[in-house]
Amino acid sequence: MKKILIIIFAVLFSLSCFANNFRLHSGLPDFEGQHFDIDLKVNCPEGEMACDDVIYDAINKKTGARLHLKGRVMYNPHNYDFQGYVFDNGDYSYVLNPDYSKGTDSEQIWVLNFFYKHKVIAFDQGIMH
């Protein structure tokens, strides 16, 4: 099992290296990371926090590999504060949320975390346009 996780991590890591010759489209992506560009489409009325119709179109900048997923908005159910987006793909989850680290502008700096069975296996950081 440990060997399989190492192989999966190695594959994901190798897929997430730099390259500039792959683009989603001619415009700017919504999320422009170091390793991935992502276009998001929220198909719910503005301000609706319980939105479960968010489309994720990502491209690996190095390999050109594409991934299309459907996800949902993450929010705090107690105060309805927006927390980001989550997209599930089998045992994998892709979570895109503002970076609230000390000294960052959370409106622009975002983090994409890759989870396998609830454990972070890789991440990307970038700008949300």
C-alpha positions in Angstrom: 0.0 0.0 0.0 2.8 2.4 0.9 4.5 1.6 -2.4 1.3 2.5 -4.3 0.9 5.8 -2.5 4.5 6.7 -3.3 3.9 5.9 -7.0 0.7 7.9 -7.1 2.5 10.9 -5.5 5.4 10.6 -7.9 3.0 10.6 -10.9 1.0 13.6 -9.6 4.2 15.4 -8.8 5.7 14.7 -12.2 2.5 15.9 -13.8 2.6 19.2 -11.9 5.9 20.6 -13.2 6.3 23.9 -15.0 5.6 24.5 -18.7 4.1 27.4 -20.6 3.1 25.9 -23.9 -0.3 24.5 -22.7 -3.3 26.8 -22.2 -7.0 26.2 -21.4 -8.1 29.0 -23.7 -6.9 32.3 -25.0 -8.0 34.3 -21.9 -6.7 34.1 -18.4 -7.8 31.2 -16.3 -9.7 31.9 -13.0 -6.9 30.2 -11.0 -3.3 30.6 -12.4 -1.1 28.3 -10.4 2.6 27.4 -10.6 1.7 24.0 -12.0 -2.0 24.1 -13.0 -4.4 26.6 -14.6 -8.1 26.2 -13.7 -11.3 27.6 -15.2 -14.2 27.6 -12.8 -17.9 28.0 -13.7 -20.3 28.5 -10.9 -23.8 27.5 -12.2 -25.8 28.9 -9.2 -27.4 32.2 -8.4 -24.9 34.8 -7.0 -24.5 34.5 -3.3 -26.0 31.0 -3.0 -23.7 29.2 -0.6 -25.2 25.7 -0.9 -24.2 25.6 -4.5 -23.3 22.1 -5.7 -22.9 22.9 -9.4 -19.4 24.2 -9.9 -17.4 23.1 -12.9 -13.6 22.6 -12.7 -11.6 22.5 -15.9 -7.9 22.2 -15.2 -4.8 21.8 -17.3 -1.4 20.6 -16.3 1.1 23.2 -17.6 3.8 20.7 -18.2 2.0 17.8 -19.8 -1.2 19.4 -21.1 -3.2 16.7 -19.3 -6.8 18.0 -18.7 -9.3 17.2 -15.9 -13.0 18.1 -15.9 -14.9 17.7 -12.6 -18.1 18.9 -11.0 -17.9 20.2 -7.4 -19.5 22.4 -4.9 -18.9 25.6 -2.8 -17.4 25.1 0.6 -18.9 27.3 3.3 -19.1 27.5 7.1 -22.7 26.3 7.9 -22.8 28.4 11.1 -22.2 31.9 9.5 -22.3 31.1 5.8 -18.7 32.4 5.2 -17.3 31.3 1.8 -14.3 28.9 2.2 -13.6 27.8 -1.4 -14.5 24.9 -3.6 -14.2 21.1 -3.4 -14.2 18.7 -6.3 -14.3 14.9 -5.8 -13.0 12.3 -8.1 -13.2 8.8 -6.5 -10.8 8.6 -3.6 -9.3 11.9 -4.7 -10.5 15.4 -3.8 -9.3 18.7 -5.2 -9.8 21.7 -2.8 -9.3 25.2 -4.0 -9.4 27.9 -1.3 -8.1 31.3 -0.4 -4.7 31.3 1.4 -5.3 32.9 4.8 -1.6 32.6 5.8 -0.1 35.5 7.6 1.0 38.2 5.1 -0.9 37.1 2.1 -3.7 38.8 0.2 -6.4 36.1 0.5 -8.5 37.7 -2.3 -5.7 36.9 -4.8 -3.5 34.1 -3.4 -5.2 30.7 -3.5 -4.1 27.2 -2.8 -5.1 24.0 -4.6 -4.7 20.9 -2.4 -4.8 17.4 -3.8 -6.1 14.8 -1.3 -6.1 11.0 -1.5 -8.3 9.4 1.1 -8.3 12.6 3.2 -4.5 13.1 3.2 -2.8 15.9 1.3 -0.5 14.4 -1.4 0.3 17.5 -3.4 -0.5 21.2 -3.7 -0.2 24.2 -5.9 -0.4 27.9 -5.1 -1.4 30.7 -7.4 -3.4 33.8 -8.2 -7.2 33.9 -8.5 -8.3 36.3 -11.2 
